[in-house]
Amino acid sequence: MSDPALRVDTASQVPPYEQIRAQLAALIRTGRLTEGERLPTVRQLAADLGLAPGTVARAYRELEAAELIRTRRGAGTRVAALPSEPRAHDVDQLTTLARDFTSAARALGANTEDILTSVRDALDPGPAPSSATADSGASAPKTAGIRARRGGEEQA
């Protein structure tokens, strides 16, 4: 499996820290990042994404408050064990994310069916994407790979 990648779109109305928080939370909740896996340092992830360290630190603080990660001096930041009972999602936050996605998709020229197909594909990813993506000509989102580490060794 390839390393999960975080993408930050600085043109989005969603603040960069929230984009990072939401993506890491999704990777953890879906099992792509598992308990004990080490996350990059705040400075490293900020440098990879071209953001201020405070932006990444805020995302990490919110993930820690949600008990999805834990930070310990000398051990770094690691994925925490998932709670045994599922947490309720924030409907307002979900609505905001859907609006942001829809607006960005429309800016790319996608119609309603393209958007719905994209969401279905994201919910149930198959071996290959269903359609090619359009180039909007806008600045590309910044990406950073998340390489899991255990005990200081990189996992392939």
C-alpha positions as CSV (number, residue, x, y, z in Angstrom):
1,M,0.0,0.0,0.0
2,S,1.3,3.5,-0.8
3,D,1.7,6.1,1.9
4,P,-1.5,8.1,2.6
5,A,-1.1,11.6,1.4
6,L,-2.5,14.8,3.0
7,R,-3.6,17.5,0.7
8,V,-4.1,21.2,1.6
9,D,-5.8,23.5,-0.8
10,T,-4.9,27.0,0.3
11,A,-7.6,28.4,-2.0
12,S,-10.3,26.6,-0.1
13,Q,-12.6,28.3,2.4
14,V,-11.8,25.5,4.8
15,P,-8.9,26.6,7.0
16,P,-5.7,24.5,6.4
17,Y,-5.6,23.2,10.0
18,E,-9.1,21.8,9.5
19,Q,-8.2,20.2,6.3
20,I,-5.3,18.4,8.0
21,R,-7.4,17.5,11.0
22,A,-10.2,16.1,8.9
23,Q,-7.9,14.1,6.6
24,L,-5.9,12.6,9.5
25,A,-9.1,11.8,11.4
26,A,-10.5,10.0,8.4
27,L,-7.2,8.0,7.9
28,I,-7.3,6.9,11.5
29,R,-11.0,6.1,11.6
30,T,-10.8,4.0,8.4
31,G,-7.7,2.1,9.6
32,R,-5.3,3.5,7.0
33,L,-3.3,4.8,10.0
34,T,-3.4,2.3,12.9
35,E,-2.8,2.4,16.6
36,G,0.8,3.1,17.4
37,E,1.8,4.5,14.0
38,R,4.0,7.5,14.3
39,L,3.0,10.8,12.6
40,P,5.5,13.3,11.3
41,T,6.7,16.0,13.6
42,V,4.8,19.3,13.5
43,R,7.8,21.0,11.9
44,Q,8.3,18.2,9.3
45,L,4.6,18.1,8.2
46,A,4.5,22.0,8.1
47,A,7.6,22.0,5.9
48,D,6.2,19.3,3.6
49,L,3.0,21.2,3.2
50,G,4.5,24.7,3.0
51,L,2.5,25.8,6.1
52,A,3.3,27.5,9.4
53,P,4.1,25.1,12.2
54,G,1.3,26.6,14.3
55,T,-1.2,25.5,11.6
56,V,-0.1,21.8,11.9
57,A,0.1,22.1,15.7
58,R,-3.5,23.3,15.9
59,A,-4.6,20.3,13.9
60,Y,-2.6,17.9,16.1
61,R,-4.1,19.6,19.3
62,E,-7.6,19.0,18.0
63,L,-6.9,15.4,17.1
64,E,-5.4,14.9,20.6
65,A,-8.5,16.5,22.1
66,A,-10.6,14.0,20.1
67,E,-8.4,11.2,21.5
68,L,-7.3,10.1,18.0
69,I,-3.6,10.8,18.6
70,R,-1.3,11.1,21.6
71,T,2.0,13.0,21.9
72,R,4.7,12.1,24.4
73,R,8.0,13.7,24.8
74,G,10.7,11.5,23.3
75,A,8.1,9.1,21.7
76,G,6.6,11.6,19.2
77,T,3.1,11.8,18.0
78,R,1.3,8.5,17.5
79,V,-2.1,7.2,16.5
80,A,-4.1,6.3,19.6
81,A,-6.4,3.3,20.1
82,L,-9.8,4.0,18.7
83,P,-12.6,4.3,21.2
84,S,-14.7,1.2,21.5
85,E,-18.0,3.0,20.9
86,P,-18.5,5.1,17.8
87,R,-18.7,8.9,18.1
88,A,-21.5,10.9,16.7
89,H,-20.5,13.1,13.7
90,D,-21.0,16.8,13.7
91,V,-23.8,17.5,11.2
92,D,-22.9,21.2,10.7
93,Q,-19.3,20.3,10.0
94,L,-20.4,17.6,7.5
95,T,-22.6,20.1,5.7
96,T,-19.8,22.6,5.5
97,L,-17.4,20.0,4.1
98,A,-20.1,18.9,1.5
99,R,-20.6,22.6,0.5
100,D,-16.9,23.2,0.1
101,F,-16.4,20.0,-1.9
102,T,-19.4,20.8,-4.2
103,S,-18.2,24.4,-4.7
104,A,-14.7,23.2,-5.6
105,A,-16.1,20.5,-7.9
106,R,-18.3,23.1,-9.7
107,A,-15.3,25.4,-10.1
108,L,-13.6,22.5,-12.0
109,G,-16.7,22.3,-14.3
110,A,-18.2,19.2,-12.8
111,N,-22.0,18.7,-13.1
112,T,-24.2,17.1,-10.5
113,E,-23.8,13.6,-11.8
114,D,-20.0,14.0,-11.9
115,I,-20.1,15.1,-8.3
116,L,-22.3,12.3,-7.1
117,T,-20.2,9.7,-9.0
118,S,-17.1,11.1,-7.3
119,V,-18.6,10.8,-3.9
120,R,-19.8,7.3,-4.6
121,D,-16.3,6.4,-5.7
122,A,-14.8,7.9,-2.6
123,L,-17.2,6.0,-0.4
124,D,-16.5,2.7,-2.1
125,P,-13.1,3.0,-3.9
126,G,-12.5,0.5,-6.6
127,P,-9.3,-0.5,-8.4
128,A,-9.4,2.5,-10.8
129,P,-11.0,5.9,-10.8
130,S,-14.2,6.2,-12.8
131,S,-13.3,9.4,-14.7
132,A,-10.3,11.6,-15.4
133,T,-9.9,14.8,-13.4
134,A,-9.9,18.2,-15.1
135,D,-7.1,20.7,-14.7
136,S,-8.6,23.9,-13.4
137,G,-5.5,25.9,-14.0
138,A,-5.5,27.0,-10.4
139,S,-2.7,26.4,-8.1
140,A,-2.4,22.7,-7.2
141,P,-3.1,21.7,-3.6
142,K,0.0,21.0,-1.5
143,T,0.5,17.4,-0.6
144,A,2.6,15.5,2.0
145,G,2.9,11.8,2.4
146,I,2.4,10.2,5.8
147,R,4.9,7.4,6.3
148,A,4.1,5.3,9.3
149,R,6.9,4.7,11.7
150,R,7.2,2.2,14.5
151,G,10.0,2.2,16.9
152,G,11.9,4.6,14.7
153,E,11.9,2.4,11.7
154,E,10.0,3.2,8.5
155,Q,7.3,0.8,7.5
156,A,7.0,0.0,3.8
